[in-house]
Amino acid sequence: MDEKTIREKYSRITTYLIKKKLTITTMESCTAGQIASLITDTEGSSAVLKGAFITYSNEAKILQGVPAETIEKYGVYSEETACAMAKAAARAYPSDISLGITGTMANPDPQNPDSTPGEVHFAVKYKEAITSYTTNIEPCSTRYEYKLSAADKIADTLTEILKSSE
């Protein structure tokens, strides 16, 4: 994993969003704002990033509009919760694209028995369509590396979605 390459991917994504006048909103848990941070590293990103949430706890997710029933039924670490996060982000800050990201990094989460270390669930709501994904992150040395690795996989997915919409 090369941090410079990941930053370049987000620079290309952000530049594309600026050029196409598309907006984006994020609701991040395990990435703790890393996606929004990478987006804002590009000059002019204020034209595209409508807002971002870091909803690290279950309570924060619920307070921002994720139905408690979704977490109870499917678990906080699920594609269904990622979809609910993307939808909640889009309701809070209407945008063309919204992301919901949840997962477990290096260790099991003692607060949530459904955690699988290295498993990340994310959803991309683009216009009216929402698609969810599950990916596994290879073991990393630091939490920062886990966040970058998840961000890298999400960047690849975003790039594919944007390319397919042209």
PADREN-248653 format. One record per atom (N, C-alpha, C): y, x, z; residue in one letter; atom name. Coordinates in steps of 0.05 Angstrom, whole numbers, m for minus. Layout:
<pts>
{{Y, X, Z}, "A", "CA"};
...
</pts>
This chain:
<pts>
{{m24, 17, 0}, "M", "N"};
{{0, 0, 0}, "M", "CA"};
{{25, 18, 0}, "M", "C"};
{{42, 13, m19}, "D", "N"};
{{66, 29, m22}, "D", "CA"};
{{91, 11, m17}, "D", "C"};
{{105, 17, 4}, "E", "N"};
{{128, 1, 12}, "E", "CA"};
{{149, 0, m10}, "E", "C"};
{{153, 22, m24}, "K", "N"};
{{173, 22, m46}, "K", "CA"};
{{165, 2, m68}, "K", "C"};
{{140, 1, m75}, "T", "N"};
{{131, m17, m95}, "T", "CA"};
{{134, m46, m87}, "T", "C"};
{{129, m52, m62}, "I", "N"};
{{132, m79, m51}, "I", "CA"};
{{162, m87, m52}, "I", "C"};
{{179, m69, m44}, "R", "N"};
{{208, m74, m45}, "R", "CA"};
{{217, m79, m74}, "R", "C"};
{{206, m64, m93}, "E", "N"};
{{213, m68, m121}, "E", "CA"};
{{204, m95, m131}, "E", "C"};
{{180, m104, m122}, "K", "N"};
{{170, m130, m130}, "K", "CA"};
{{190, m152, m121}, "K", "C"};
{{199, m150, m96}, "Y", "N"};
{{217, m170, m86}, "Y", "CA"};
{{245, m168, m99}, "Y", "C"};
{{253, m144, m107}, "S", "N"};
{{278, m142, m121}, "S", "CA"};
{{276, m156, m148}, "S", "C"};
{{253, m152, m162}, "R", "N"};
{{249, m166, m188}, "R", "CA"};
{{248, m196, m184}, "R", "C"};
{{234, m206, m163}, "I", "N"};
{{233, m234, m158}, "I", "CA"};
{{261, m245, m152}, "I", "C"};
{{275, m232, m135}, "T", "N"};
{{302, m242, m127}, "T", "CA"};
{{321, m241, m151}, "T", "C"};
{{320, m220, m167}, "T", "N"};
{{337, m219, m191}, "T", "CA"};
{{330, m241, m210}, "T", "C"};
{{304, m247, m213}, "Y", "N"};
{{296, m269, m230}, "Y", "CA"};
{{307, m296, m220}, "Y", "C"};
{{304, m300, m194}, "L", "N"};
{{315, m325, m182}, "L", "CA"};
{{345, m328, m186}, "L", "C"};
{{359, m306, m183}, "I", "N"};
{{388, m306, m188}, "I", "CA"};
{{394, m314, m217}, "I", "C"};
{{380, m300, m235}, "K", "N"};
{{384, m305, m264}, "K", "CA"};
{{378, m334, m272}, "K", "C"};
{{357, m345, m261}, "K", "N"};
{{348, m372, m267}, "K", "CA"};
{{361, m394, m250}, "K", "C"};
{{378, m385, m231}, "K", "N"};
{{392, m403, m212}, "K", "CA"};
{{372, m420, m197}, "K", "C"};
{{351, m407, m187}, "L", "N"};
{{331, m420, m170}, "L", "CA"};
{{335, m412, m141}, "L", "C"};
{{329, m430, m123}, "T", "N"};
{{332, m424, m95}, "T", "CA"};
{{305, m423, m81}, "T", "C"};
{{305, m410, m57}, "I", "N"};
{{280, m407, m42}, "I", "CA"};
{{286, m409, m12}, "I", "C"};
{{266, m420, 2}, "T", "N"};
{{267, m423, 31}, "T", "CA"};
{{240, m413, 42}, "T", "C"};
{{240, m400, 65}, "T", "N"};
{{215, m391, 77}, "T", "CA"};
{{211, m402, 106}, "T", "C"};
{{186, m407, 113}, "M", "N"};
{{179, m412, 141}, "M", "CA"};
{{155, m392, 146}, "M", "C"};
{{161, m372, 162}, "E", "N"};
{{142, m350, 166}, "E", "CA"};
{{133, m349, 195}, "E", "C"};
{{107, m344, 198}, "S", "N"};
{{96, m340, 224}, "S", "CA"};
{{87, m310, 226}, "S", "C"};
{{64, m304, 216}, "C", "N"};
{{53, m277, 219}, "C", "CA"};
{{70, m255, 206}, "C", "C"};
{{85, m262, 186}, "T", "N"};
{{102, m242, 172}, "T", "CA"};
{{129, m240, 186}, "T", "C"};
{{135, m258, 205}, "A", "N"};
{{159, m256, 223}, "A", "CA"};
{{185, m250, 208}, "A", "C"};
{{189, m263, 185}, "G", "N"};
{{214, m259, 171}, "G", "CA"};
{{214, m237, 150}, "G", "C"};
{{191, m223, 147}, "Q", "N"};
{{189, m201, 128}, "Q", "CA"};
{{196, m209, 99}, "Q", "C"};
{{186, m233, 91}, "I", "N"};
{{192, m242, 64}, "I", "CA"};
{{222, m247, 60}, "I", "C"};
{{234, m261, 78}, "A", "N"};
{{263, m266, 76}, "A", "CA"};
{{278, m240, 76}, "A", "C"};
{{270, m221, 93}, "S", "N"};
{{283, m195, 94}, "S", "CA"};
{{281, m181, 67}, "S", "C"};
{{258, m181, 55}, "L", "N"};
{{254, m168, 29}, "L", "CA"};
{{271, m181, 7}, "L", "C"};
{{273, m207, 9}, "I", "N"};
{{290, m222, m11}, "I", "CA"};
{{319, m213, m8}, "I", "C"};
{{328, m211, 17}, "T", "N"};
{{357, m205, 22}, "T", "CA"};
{{364, m176, 18}, "T", "C"};
{{344, m159, 11}, "D", "N"};
{{350, m131, 5}, "D", "CA"};
{{363, m128, m22}, "D", "C"};
{{363, m150, m38}, "T", "N"};
{{375, m149, m65}, "T", "CA"};
{{403, m161, m64}, "T", "C"};
{{422, m146, m76}, "E", "N"};
{{449, m156, m77}, "E", "CA"};
{{450, m183, m92}, "E", "C"};
{{465, m202, m81}, "G", "N"};
{{467, m228, m93}, "G", "CA"};
{{447, m248, m83}, "G", "C"};
{{430, m240, m64}, "S", "N"};
{{409, m257, m54}, "S", "CA"};
{{420, m282, m39}, "S", "C"};
{{444, m281, m31}, "S", "N"};
{{456, m304, m17}, "S", "CA"};
{{458, m328, m36}, "S", "C"};
{{457, m323, m62}, "A", "N"};
{{458, m345, m81}, "A", "CA"};
{{431, m360, m83}, "A", "C"};
{{409, m347, m73}, "V", "N"};
{{383, m359, m76}, "V", "CA"};
{{369, m365, m50}, "V", "C"};
{{373, m350, m29}, "L", "N"};
{{359, m356, m4}, "L", "CA"};
{{375, m377, 11}, "L", "C"};
{{363, m401, 12}, "K", "N"};
{{377, m423, 26}, "K", "CA"};
{{375, m421, 56}, "K", "C"};
{{353, m410, 66}, "G", "N"};
{{348, m407, 95}, "G", "CA"};
{{320, m398, 100}, "G", "C"};
{{316, m390, 125}, "A", "N"};
{{289, m380, 132}, "A", "CA"};
{{284, m386, 162}, "A", "C"};
{{259, m391, 167}, "F", "N"};
{{251, m396, 195}, "F", "CA"};
{{230, m376, 203}, "F", "C"};
{{231, m366, 227}, "I", "N"};
{{209, m351, 238}, "I", "CA"};
{{197, m369, 260}, "I", "C"};
{{174, m380, 254}, "T", "N"};
{{161, m399, 272}, "T", "CA"};
{{136, m387, 282}, "T", "C"};
{{139, m367, 300}, "Y", "N"};
{{116, m351, 309}, "Y", "CA"};
{{97, m367, 327}, "Y", "C"};
{{108, m385, 343}, "S", "N"};
{{91, m401, 361}, "S", "CA"};
{{85, m428, 348}, "S", "C"};
{{64, m441, 359}, "N", "N"};
{{58, m468, 350}, "N", "CA"};
{{81, m487, 356}, "N", "C"};
{{93, m484, 379}, "E", "N"};
{{115, m500, 387}, "E", "CA"};
{{138, m498, 367}, "E", "C"};
{{144, m474, 358}, "A", "N"};
{{166, m470, 339}, "A", "CA"};
{{160, m484, 313}, "A", "C"};
{{135, m483, 304}, "K", "N"};
{{127, m496, 279}, "K", "CA"};
{{132, m526, 282}, "K", "C"};
{{123, m537, 304}, "I", "N"};
{{126, m566, 309}, "I", "CA"};
{{155, m574, 311}, "I", "C"};
{{171, m558, 325}, "L", "N"};
{{200, m564, 327}, "L", "CA"};
{{214, m563, 300}, "L", "C"};
{{203, m548, 281}, "Q", "N"};
{{216, m547, 255}, "Q", "CA"};
{{203, m566, 235}, "Q", "C"};
{{186, m583, 244}, "G", "N"};
{{176, m605, 227}, "G", "CA"};
{{147, m604, 218}, "G", "C"};
{{132, m585, 228}, "V", "N"};
{{103, m584, 222}, "V", "CA"};
{{90, m605, 240}, "V", "C"};
{{76, m624, 229}, "P", "N"};
{{63, m644, 247}, "P", "CA"};
{{43, m632, 266}, "P", "C"};
{{45, m638, 291}, "A", "N"};
{{26, m629, 311}, "A", "CA"};
{{m2, m636, 304}, "A", "C"};
{{m5, m660, 291}, "E", "N"};
{{m31, m669, 283}, "E", "CA"};
{{m44, m651, 263}, "E", "C"};
{{m28, m639, 246}, "T", "N"};
{{m39, m620, 226}, "T", "CA"};
{{m51, m596, 240}, "T", "C"};
{{m36, m585, 259}, "I", "N"};
{{m45, m561, 274}, "I", "CA"};
{{m70, m569, 290}, "I", "C"};
{{m70, m592, 303}, "E", "N"};
{{m93, m601, 319}, "E", "CA"};
{{m118, m605, 301}, "E", "C"};
{{m114, m617, 278}, "K", "N"};
{{m137, m624, 261}, "K", "CA"};
{{m148, m600, 246}, "K", "C"};
{{m130, m584, 235}, "Y", "N"};
{{m139, m562, 217}, "Y", "CA"};
{{m137, m534, 230}, "Y", "C"};
{{m122, m532, 251}, "G", "N"};
{{m117, m506, 264}, "G", "CA"};
{{m91, m495, 253}, "G", "C"};
{{m79, m478, 270}, "V", "N"};
{{m53, m466, 262}, "V", "CA"};
{{m57, m446, 239}, "V", "C"};
{{m81, m434, 237}, "Y", "N"};
{{m87, m415, 216}, "Y", "CA"};
{{m103, m429, 195}, "Y", "C"};
{{m90, m444, 178}, "S", "N"};
{{m103, m459, 157}, "S", "CA"};
{{m84, m463, 133}, "S", "C"};
{{m96, m468, 110}, "E", "N"};
{{m80, m474, 87}, "E", "CA"};
{{m64, m500, 91}, "E", "C"};
{{m76, m519, 106}, "E", "N"};
{{m62, m544, 111}, "E", "CA"};
{{m36, m540, 127}, "E", "C"};
{{m38, m522, 147}, "T", "N"};
{{m14, m516, 163}, "T", "CA"};
{{6, m501, 146}, "T", "C"};
{{m3, m482, 129}, "A", "N"};
{{15, m468, 111}, "A", "CA"};
{{30, m487, 93}, "A", "C"};
{{15, m507, 82}, "C", "N"};
{{28, m528, 65}, "C", "CA"};
{{49, m544, 81}, "C", "C"};
{{42, m551, 105}, "A", "N"};
{{61, m566, 122}, "A", "CA"};
{{85, m550, 128}, "A", "C"};
{{82, m524, 132}, "M", "N"};
{{104, m506, 136}, "M", "CA"};
{{122, m504, 112}, "M", "C"};
{{110, m502, 88}, "A", "N"};
{{126, m501, 63}, "A", "CA"};
{{142, m527, 60}, "A", "C"};
{{129, m549, 65}, "K", "N"};
{{142, m575, 63}, "K", "CA"};
{{165, m578, 83}, "K", "C"};
{{160, m570, 108}, "A", "N"};
{{181, m571, 128}, "A", "CA"};
{{205, m554, 121}, "A", "C"};
{{200, m530, 111}, "A", "N"};
{{221, m512, 102}, "A", "CA"};
{{238, m525, 80}, "A", "C"};
{{224, m538, 61}, "A", "N"};
{{238, m551, 39}, "A", "CA"};
{{255, m575, 48}, "A", "C"};
{{245, m589, 69}, "R", "N"};
{{261, m611, 80}, "R", "CA"};
{{286, m601, 94}, "R", "C"};
{{283, m579, 108}, "A", "N"};
{{306, m569, 123}, "A", "CA"};
{{327, m557, 105}, "A", "C"};
{{318, m542, 85}, "Y", "N"};
{{336, m529, 66}, "Y", "CA"};
{{325, m535, 38}, "Y", "C"};
{{334, m557, 26}, "P", "N"};
{{324, m564, m1}, "P", "CA"};
{{327, m541, m20}, "P", "C"};
{{305, m533, m33}, "S", "N"};
{{305, m511, m51}, "S", "CA"};
{{284, m515, m73}, "S", "C"};
{{286, m499, m93}, "D", "N"};
{{266, m500, m115}, "D", "CA"};
{{239, m490, m106}, "D", "C"};
{{239, m470, m89}, "I", "N"};
{{214, m457, m80}, "I", "CA"};
{{215, m456, m49}, "I", "C"};
{{193, m463, m37}, "S", "N"};
{{191, m459, m8}, "S", "CA"};
{{164, m447, m2}, "S", "C"};
{{164, m429, 18}, "L", "N"};
{{139, m416, 27}, "L", "CA"};
{{133, m422, 55}, "L", "C"};
{{107, m425, 61}, "G", "N"};
{{97, m427, 88}, "G", "CA"};
{{76, m406, 92}, "G", "C"};
{{78, m390, 113}, "I", "N"};
{{59, m368, 117}, "I", "CA"};
{{50, m368, 146}, "I", "C"};
{{23, m368, 150}, "T", "N"};
{{11, m367, 176}, "T", "CA"};
{{m14, m350, 175}, "T", "C"};
{{m21, m337, 197}, "G", "N"};
{{m45, m321, 197}, "G", "CA"};
{{m47, m303, 221}, "G", "C"};
{{m68, m288, 222}, "T", "N"};
{{m72, m270, 244}, "T", "CA"};
{{m73, m241, 233}, "T", "C"};
{{m59, m224, 247}, "M", "N"};
{{m59, m196, 238}, "M", "CA"};
{{m82, m180, 249}, "M", "C"};
{{m78, m162, 267}, "A", "N"};
{{m98, m143, 276}, "A", "CA"};
{{m119, m154, 296}, "A", "C"};
{{m110, m171, 314}, "N", "N"};
{{m128, m179, 336}, "N", "CA"};
{{m129, m210, 337}, "N", "C"};
{{m151, m220, 348}, "P", "N"};
{{m153, m249, 352}, "P", "CA"};
{{m130, m259, 369}, "P", "C"};
{{m121, m283, 364}, "D", "N"};
{{m99, m295, 379}, "D", "CA"};
{{m111, m310, 403}, "D", "C"};
{{m106, m302, 428}, "P", "N"};
{{m117, m315, 451}, "P", "CA"};
{{m107, m344, 454}, "P", "C"};
{{m85, m351, 442}, "Q", "N"};
{{m73, m378, 444}, "Q", "CA"};
{{m86, m397, 424}, "Q", "C"};
{{m99, m386, 404}, "N", "N"};
{{m110, m403, 382}, "N", "CA"};
{{m138, m393, 375}, "N", "C"};
{{m158, m409, 382}, "P", "N"};
{{m186, m400, 377}, "P", "CA"};
{{m194, m398, 348}, "P", "C"};
{{m178, m409, 330}, "D", "N"};
{{m184, m408, 302}, "D", "CA"};
{{m175, m383, 287}, "D", "C"};
{{m167, m363, 302}, "S", "N"};
{{m156, m339, 289}, "S", "CA"};
{{m178, m321, 280}, "S", "C"};
{{m174, m310, 256}, "T", "N"};
{{m192, m290, 244}, "T", "CA"};
{{m174, m267, 236}, "T", "C"};
{{m177, m244, 250}, "P", "N"};
{{m159, m221, 243}, "P", "CA"};
{{m160, m214, 214}, "P", "C"};
{{m135, m211, 203}, "G", "N"};
{{m132, m203, 175}, "G", "CA"};
{{m131, m226, 156}, "G", "C"};
{{m135, m251, 166}, "E", "N"};
{{m135, m274, 148}, "E", "CA"};
{{m108, m287, 148}, "E", "C"};
{{m96, m289, 124}, "V", "N"};
{{m69, m301, 121}, "V", "CA"};
{{m71, m325, 102}, "V", "C"};
{{m59, m346, 110}, "H", "N"};
{{m57, m371, 94}, "H", "CA"};
{{m28, m374, 86}, "H", "C"};
{{m23, m380, 61}, "F", "N"};
{{4, m385, 53}, "F", "CA"};
{{5, m407, 32}, "F", "C"};
{{27, m420, 30}, "A", "N"};
{{31, m442, 10}, "A", "CA"};
{{57, m437, m4}, "A", "C"};
{{57, m444, m29}, "V", "N"};
{{82, m442, m46}, "V", "CA"};
{{87, m470, m57}, "V", "C"};
{{110, m481, m49}, "K", "N"};
{{119, m506, m61}, "K", "CA"};
{{139, m499, m82}, "K", "C"};
{{132, m505, m107}, "Y", "N"};
{{151, m499, m129}, "Y", "CA"};
{{157, m525, m143}, "Y", "C"};
{{182, m533, m141}, "K", "N"};
{{191, m559, m150}, "K", "CA"};
{{176, m580, m135}, "K", "C"};
{{159, m595, m147}, "E", "N"};
{{144, m616, m132}, "E", "CA"};
{{115, m609, m127}, "E", "C"};
{{105, m587, m139}, "A", "N"};
{{77, m579, m135}, "A", "CA"};
{{74, m560, m112}, "A", "C"};
{{53, m564, m97}, "I", "N"};
{{48, m545, m75}, "I", "CA"};
{{19, m535, m78}, "I", "C"};
{{17, m508, m75}, "T", "N"};
{{m9, m495, m77}, "T", "CA"};
{{m13, m477, m53}, "T", "C"};
{{m37, m478, m42}, "S", "N"};
{{m43, m461, m19}, "S", "CA"};
{{m63, m440, m26}, "S", "C"};
{{m62, m419, m10}, "Y", "N"};
{{m79, m395, m15}, "Y", "CA"};
{{m88, m383, 12}, "Y", "C"};
{{m111, m370, 11}, "T", "N"};
{{m120, m354, 34}, "T", "CA"};
{{m126, m326, 23}, "T", "C"};
{{m117, m306, 38}, "T", "N"};
{{m122, m279, 30}, "T", "CA"};
{{m130, m263, 55}, "T", "C"};
{{m144, m242, 51}, "N", "N"};
{{m153, m224, 73}, "N", "CA"};
{{m139, m198, 70}, "N", "C"};
{{m127, m189, 92}, "I", "N"};
{{m113, m164, 93}, "I", "CA"};
{{m132, m143, 104}, "I", "C"};
{{m133, m121, 90}, "E", "N"};
{{m150, m98, 99}, "E", "CA"};
{{m138, m88, 125}, "E", "C"};
{{m154, m76, 143}, "P", "N"};
{{m144, m65, 168}, "P", "CA"};
{{m121, m45, 163}, "P", "C"};
{{m100, m48, 179}, "C", "N"};
{{m77, m31, 176}, "C", "CA"};
{{m72, m17, 203}, "C", "C"};
{{m56, 4, 202}, "S", "N"};
{{m50, 19, 227}, "S", "CA"};
{{m29, 6, 245}, "S", "C"};
{{m10, m9, 232}, "T", "N"};
{{11, m21, 248}, "T", "CA"};
{{16, m50, 239}, "T", "C"};
{{29, m65, 256}, "R", "N"};
{{35, m93, 250}, "R", "CA"};
{{54, m94, 226}, "R", "C"};
{{72, m75, 224}, "Y", "N"};
{{90, m73, 201}, "Y", "CA"};
{{75, m71, 175}, "Y", "C"};
{{54, m54, 175}, "E", "N"};
{{38, m51, 151}, "E", "CA"};
{{23, m77, 144}, "E", "C"};
{{14, m92, 165}, "Y", "N"};
{{2, m118, 160}, "Y", "CA"};
{{22, m137, 147}, "Y", "C"};
{{46, m137, 157}, "K", "N"};
{{67, m155, 146}, "K", "CA"};
{{73, m147, 117}, "K", "C"};
{{75, m122, 112}, "L", "N"};
{{80, m113, 84}, "L", "CA"};
{{57, m119, 66}, "L", "C"};
{{33, m116, 75}, "S", "N"};
{{9, m122, 59}, "S", "CA"};
{{9, m152, 52}, "S", "C"};
{{14, m169, 72}, "A", "N"};
{{15, m198, 66}, "A", "CA"};
{{38, m204, 47}, "A", "C"};
{{61, m192, 51}, "A", "N"};
{{84, m196, 33}, "A", "CA"};
{{77, m188, 5}, "A", "C"};
{{62, m166, 2}, "D", "N"};
{{54, m156, m25}, "D", "CA"};
{{37, m177, m39}, "D", "C"};
{{18, m188, m25}, "K", "N"};
{{0, m209, m38}, "K", "CA"};
{{16, m234, m45}, "K", "C"};
{{35, m241, m28}, "I", "N"};
{{52, m265, m33}, "I", "CA"};
{{70, m259, m57}, "I", "C"};
{{81, m235, m59}, "A", "N"};
{{97, m228, m82}, "A", "CA"};
{{82, m230, m108}, "A", "C"};
{{57, m221, m108}, "D", "N"};
{{41, m224, m133}, "D", "CA"};
{{37, m253, m140}, "D", "C"};
{{32, m270, m121}, "T", "N"};
{{28, m298, m126}, "T", "CA"};
{{54, m311, m136}, "T", "C"};
{{76, m305, m123}, "L", "N"};
{{102, m316, m132}, "L", "CA"};
{{108, m307, m161}, "L", "C"};
{{103, m282, m167}, "T", "N"};
{{108, m272, m194}, "T", "CA"};
{{91, m288, m214}, "T", "C"};
{{66, m293, m208}, "E", "N"};
{{49, m308, m226}, "E", "CA"};
{{59, m337, m230}, "E", "C"};
{{67, m349, m208}, "I", "N"};
{{77, m377, m210}, "I", "CA"};
{{103, m378, m227}, "I", "C"};
{{121, m359, m223}, "L", "N"};
{{145, m358, m238}, "L", "CA"};
{{140, m352, m268}, "L", "C"};
{{122, m334, m274}, "K", "N"};
{{115, m328, m301}, "K", "CA"};
{{103, m352, m315}, "K", "C"};
{{86, m367, m301}, "S", "N"};
{{72, m389, m314}, "S", "CA"};
{{91, m413, m318}, "S", "C"};
{{114, m413, m305}, "S", "N"};
{{133, m435, m309}, "S", "CA"};
{{152, m431, m331}, "S", "C"};
{{152, m407, m344}, "E", "N"};
{{171, m401, m365}, "E", "CA"};
{{163, m415, m391}, "E", "C"};
</pts>
